[in-house]
Amino acid sequence: MNPELYACVRAAEFPSQALLRLRPDLQSLPIAVLDGRPPLEQVCSMNRHASRLGAVEGMTRLEAESLIPQDAVPDQALRLLSRSLEGEAAARAVMLECASTFSPRIEQASNGIDCAIVLDIGGTDRLFGPPRALAERLRSALAAAGFRVSIAVSANFHVAHILAAASRGITIIPAGEEAQALAGLPLSLLDMHPDHAETLTIWGIRTLGELATLPQIDMIARLGQPASVLHNLALGVHPHIFQPKEAAFELREFCEFETPVEQVDSLLFVGARMIDSLVQRAATRAMSLASLDVDLALEGGKTHQLKIRPALPSIDRKFLLKLLQLEIATKPPSAAILSLALSAEVGQSSKVQLGLFTPQTPEPSRLDVTIARLKAIAGEDRVGSPVLEDTHHAGTFHVADFKVHDSPASESTSQPRMALRRLRPPLNVRMVLNAGQPALFFDGRQSYRVTTCFGPWRSNGCWWSAAGWDNDEWDILAQSKDSASLLCLLVMDRTNSEWRIEAWYD
């Protein structure tokens, strides 16, 4: 059995970190986050630049706005943002997913506005080295994901949790030194009843070290059984039953804008950061992005949804961002954008082994970008792969998205003897009949005498709608005055009473 060892990761001021994680342009500015309904909004979180400006938790909007000097430089003015619970949920999922690469056993221990998770790292020294090396790598990974965290490592669950809230950076507590590490910390770090906190304050107890020196039996006699828990917490010996919870793997990023966004460049600036995060999270699991679902919340309560599906799964950030740009240009939103959400589906990227003398083929990403540009020019339903409709109506098909199949298409060994080439649009002709059969027709330039004909073959359907048809088809062998032969498919449209050539045989 490996000895117990826990690493607590705590992200202070999590509402502000969740908002600024995808907004690098705002990270150097003083930011305060407001929670509540207007006009009763209060500051619930802030970054260190806002703290230096004088912002404190619980301050109202009016008080926060009074901190903005009239002659302030724009970069030094306090900016007020609204809290986004959906954005915090997405950021918390990213934090859990990043920490799960170091230990699969994680318990959430958040308290208040901070986000705290505790990892069971017992026995991980063979993979990541000593606890300090693991903590440094974990902190670097979270910093790359956009989080500023403090990490405390201890053999006691509660000691690691308390020290992560009281310290900054990385703190390692050797086994047996828990009480000394907690001695100088204030009592406010313990989650105790207000009556108990008031009683201890009256007794003159200010620190955990002073609380640990009190006789436990006398404390229980005066404060009740909870005093035993408080005393053990101050000594760093309170036990804990670890309850890990594995979060579901979901690639999703969400960003809510403080003001409606109307320009695509501003939207893509945030979208690039979100795509980077999705690609990095997928790459850690040796996966690629097979598709991207884009959800835009618009002014007026409307939504605008887009679907990006490259021909092959990819982790190329620039390529996916270009597809997003072209998709938005093809289907622009009808109003200003309030929030952006990206959800990705993962897939396996295929590898192709080229021969030594095989010429290099273009990258699949170039094909996707070319198709997206053609759609922007010609239209969404005019570029792709043709798919036949499930109907007897001749020549009925629709255009579907182009996809690359893993298995090559089977090739027929038999050679076709005759090809049918459709005319789009068909060529209308004037027909002369003899005993109900075609005898002579004129195509607008010259006349043809029918020498041989086969038919008619009647087909009809969809008589209940405007798309119905009722046709008689004839295979015609005709000859012009200059002895030129013509083999074609003639169709008599019984609905409109007209004849037309729909195809050539060659």
N, C-alpha and C positions, 0 to 999 in steps of 0.2 A: 504494500500500500504506500502511495506517495503521501508525504506530509502535506497538511493543509497550507495553502498559500493563495492569497487573493490579491487582485489588482483592481482598484476602484478607479474608474475614469469619470471625471466630472467636468461637464461643460457649463461654466457659469454664464449667467445672462443668456440663456438658450434662445428666447424669442428673438433677440437682436442678432444672435449668431445665425439662426435659421434664415432670417431675412437677408443678411449681408453675405451669406455663403455663396450665393449665385450673383451677387452684385459687387464685383471688385471695384467699380467706380465709386461706390459709397463707403468703402471700408476705411478710408482715411478721413472721413467727415464725422462730426459729432451727430450721432443718431440716437433718438429716444423712441421707444415703442409704446404706443398707447393701447390700453385695453378697456373695454366697456362700451356702453352706448352713449352717443352724444346727448346732452352736453356733460355727462358724468364720466368722461374718459379720464383715466389716470395713467401715469407712467408706470409700466410694469417691468421694463428692462431697458438697458442702455449700454453703449460701448464706453470704453475708457475715455474717449475724447469728449463725450457728453458729460461724464462724471467730472472731468476737469473744468467744464464750463459751469458746473453747479447743479446739474440735474440729479435728482434723488428719486427713489422709488416712492410711489404714492402721490407724486406731484400732479396737479390737475393740468389740463391743456392750457388754461389761461396762465397759470404760473410758469409752465414750460415756455410758452411764447414770450413771456416777459424776460426770459433769459437771453433773447436774441437782441443784441445791440443794434441800434438804428443805423450806425455807421459801420457795421461789421462787414468784413470781406466775405463774399459768398461762400468761400471754402471754410470759413470759421463759424458760420451761422448754424444754429441747432436745427436739424431737420426732424420732423415728427412723422412717424410711420405707424400705420395701423397693424395690430397683431394679426397674424395669419396662422390659425390652428392647423389648417391643411398643409401649409408649408412646414410647420414644425413636425407634423407627423411624417412627412416625406424626409425631412432632415434626420429625424430620429431613426428611421429605417436605414438610411445611409450609414449612420454612426454604428448601428448594430451590425450591419453587414461588414463594415470595415473591421470591427473588433472580432467578428467571428472567424477571421482568417488566423487569429492568434490562439483562440480557444473556442471550442464549440459549446462550452458550458458558460452561459451568461445569464445573470439575473438583473432585472431592472430595479434600481433603487432610487428613483427620482424623488425629489422633495421640493415642492414649491416650483419656482420658475426654472431652476437648474435641471439639467438632464444628467443623471448618474447611472452608470452600469457597473457591475462587479463581475470580473472574470475569474474563474477558477483556473489558476495557472500552475497547479501542483503537477509536477512531472514534466513540464515543458522545457526544462533546462537543456535537454538533449537536442531540442529543435532550435531554440532561440538563444541559448546561453543562459547566463545568470539573470536574476530578476531585473537588474538595472538595464542590461542590454535589451531585454524584451520590452521594458517600459519605454526606452528611447525609440525603438523601432515602432512601437504602437503609437507613440505621440507623433512621430514623423508621418506615419500613414494617415492619421487623423488630420494633421495639419495640411497635408496634400489634398484632403477632401474638403477643407475649408473650416475646420474646427480648431479652436484654441481650448485646450483641456489641461487639467492638472491630474496627475496620477500618483496614487499612494499604494504601496505594496506592503502587506502584513500577513502574518499567519492567522490573524483574527479578522473576521468579516467586518465587524463594526468599527474596529480601529482604522482599517483601510478607508471605510466610508467617511468617518469623521475627519481624518487627516486630509483626504482629497478635497473636502470643503474648506479646510482651514489653511491650506498651503497652496503654493503656486509652483509649477514645474513638476519635478519628480521627487518623491519621498520614499525611501526604503527604510522600513523598520525591522531590525533583526529580531528574531524570536527571543522573548523574555524581556524586551525593553519597551513593551507597549505602554506601561504605566508612566515611565519617564517621558515618553514622547507625547503623552496626553496631558501631562501635569500643568503646563502653562496655558492651555486652551480655555476659552471662556465657557461658561455653562450654557450659553445660548446655542451651542452646537448640538446639545442634546434635545431630543424631541420629548419634552416633558409637559405636564399639565401646568397651566398658568398659576394655579394655587400653589403647586409645589415650587415653582420658580420664585414666587413671591416669598414663600416661607424660607427658602435657602438664602434669598437676598437679605431678609431680616436677620438671619443667623450670621451674616457676614461672609457667606461662601460665594466666591466669585469665579474660581477656576476649578477645573476637573481634578487637579491635584489636591486642593483643599477638600473637595467632596470625597476623594478616596481615603482621606485620613479619618473621616468620621466613623464611629463604630456602627457597623451594619445593623446589629440587633436593635440598638436604640433608634436608628433611623426608621426601621420597620415599625417600631412601636408608635412613632409619632406621625409618620407619613403613610403608613400602610405598606402592602406588599410591593407596589411599584417602586418603593425606595430600594428594594433589593436589586431590581434591574438597573436603576440609575447608578448604584454603587458599583456593580459589576462592569457597567460601561465605562465608568471613570477609571477602573483598574485595568481595563482592556482584556477582561476574561469572560465577557458575556458570550454564551454559545449562540450559534445560529444554524438553522437547518437550511442548507442551500437549496434553492428552488429555481433551477435553470429553465428558461423558456426559449425555444428556438423560433425565431421569427421567420415568416414565409418569405421566400426569395421573390421579390417583385421589383422590376426595374421601372421606377417612376420618379419623375422630378416635377416639382410644382413651384411656380413663382407668381406672386401677386404684386402688381405694380401699384405704387402710391398714387400715381396719376394716370389717366387713360393714355395709352400709347397709340399714336396714329401713323408713325413712320416705321417702315419695315426695317430700317437699319437699326433702330433702337431695339426692336423685337429680336433681331438676329444676334445682337450683342449679348443678350441674355441667353438666347437659344444655343449659342456656341458653348457657353459655360455648362449648360445642362447636358448637351450632347457629350462633352468631354467627360462629365461625371458618369453618364450611362455607359460610355465606351470603356472607361477604366474599371467600372464595376463588373462589366461582362468579361473583360480580359482577365480579371483575377480568377475567374472560373473557366478559363480557356474556351470562352464562347464568343460569338459575334452577334451583331444586331441584324436580325432578319427583317424587321419591320419597325416603323415608328408611328404611333398614333398621336396626333396633335389635337388637343382640345383648347380652343380659345373662347374665353368668356367675354362677351361683348357688352357694350352699353345697351341698356334697355332690356336686360334679362335674356338676350339671345346667346346662342352658342354657335361656334363655327368649328367643324371637325374636318381634319385632313388625314390622309393615309399615305405613308411613304413606304414603299416596298421595293427595295433594290432587287436586281436580278439574282444576285448572290449575297449571302450574309457578309457584312463588312464591319470593320472596326476603324475605318479611315474617317477621322473626324472632319477633315475638310470636305471630303466627298459627301458625307451625310448632311453637312451644313449647306452645301451647294444644292442638294436635292430639296432641302427644306426651303431654301430661298426660291427655287424655281416653282415649287408646289404652291407657295403663297402668292407668287406672281401670277400663276395660272388661275388660282381660285382666291382672289383677295377677299378679306372680310368686309362685311357691309357696314361696320361701325368701328369705333375705337375699341382697343383691346384692354380689358381689365386684368386678366390673368392668363398665364400660359402653363399648360401641363403636357409633359411628354411621357408616354408609356411605350416601352420597347418589348418586343418578343425576341428571344434569343434563338440562335441556330448555329449549326456547325459550318464553318467556312471550309469549302472544298479546296483540295490541293491537286494541281495538275503537274504530272511529271513530263517534261518536254524532252524530246530527243536531242542528241548532240548536234545534229545538222538540221533540226526543225526550225523554221523561221519563227521568231517571237511574234505572238499574236497581241492585239491591243488589250489593254486591261479591261475587265468587265465594268469597272466604274465609269470608264469613258462612254460605254454604251448606255448606261443609265442616265448620265448627264445629257447625252445626245437625245435620248428618247424624251426626257423631261423638257428639253428645249423645243423639240418638235411639237409636243403637246401644247406648249404655250403659244406656238404659232398657229398650228392647224386645228387644235381642239382636242379635248380629252378623249372623245370617242372616235378619233380618226387615226390614232397611232397605237400600234400593238400587234397582237396576233389574232387572225380571224378564227372565229369559232362558229360552227354551223348551228343553226337553230333546230330545235326538235319539231320540225314541221315538214309537210310535203311540198310546201311552196318553194319553187326552184330559186336558187340564188339568195336565199335568206340566211343572213349571218350577222353576228355582232363582233365588235372588236374588244378583246380582253387584254389585260396587262401582259406584257411580254415576260416570260419566265424561262429560265434555263433548267432543263431537266438533267438529272444525274445520268440516267441511262440513255444511250444514243438511240435515235429512232431506227426501227428496222427498215432495211431497204429491200424492195422487191426485186427478185432476179429476172422476172419477165418484163420485156419491153412493151410499152403501150403501142398499139398499132395505129391509133388515131387519137388526136387531141381535140378537145372542144374549147374554143376560145370565146369567152363571153364578150359581148359588146356593151360597154357602159358609157353612155346610155344606148338603148336599142335603137335600131334604124327603122323608122316607119316607112312602109311601102304601100303602093296601091295595087290591088289584086283583082285579077279576072278569073272567075271560076268556070269550070266546065263539068257539069253533072255533079256539082258539090265539091269538086276537087280543084286545087290550084292549077291553073293552066298558063297564066302569064302575069308578071308583076313588074312594076317600075319603081326603082329606088331613088328617083330624083335626078339621075344622070343618064341612065340607059335602061332599056327594058330587057327582061330575061324570059326565055321560053322554058317552061318546066318540062323536062324530058322524063324524069322519074320522081315519084313521090311515095312516101310511106306514112301512113297515119289515117285518121287523127288519133292522138292519145290525149284523152281528156283528163284534166285535173282541176279540182275546185276545192274550196275550203274557206273557213272564216266568214261564211255568208252573213253571220250575225253582227259583223263589225264593218267599219269603213275600210279595213285592210283585207277584205275578202277578195278572192280571185276565182275566175272561171275561164280556163284557157283550153284551146285545142292546139296541140303541137304536131308539126309535120316535119319530116326529114326530106329535104328537097335537093334534087340534082337538076340544076338549070344551066342554060347555055345562052350567051348573048349573041348579038348579030355578028360580032367578029370571032365567033366560035370559042370564046373564053368560057371555061366551065366554072361553075359555082356550086359548092356543096355547103348547105347552111341549114339552120334550124329556124323554121318559120312558126310563128305563134299567132293564132287568131284570138284576140281578147274579146270574149263574148259579152263582157260587161260593158265595154266602151265601144264595141263594134269596130275594131281596128286591127290591121295586120302589121306585124313588125318582125324584123330579123333580129333574133336575140343572140345568135352565136354562129361562128364559122367552124367547119370541120377541116382539119389539115393533117 
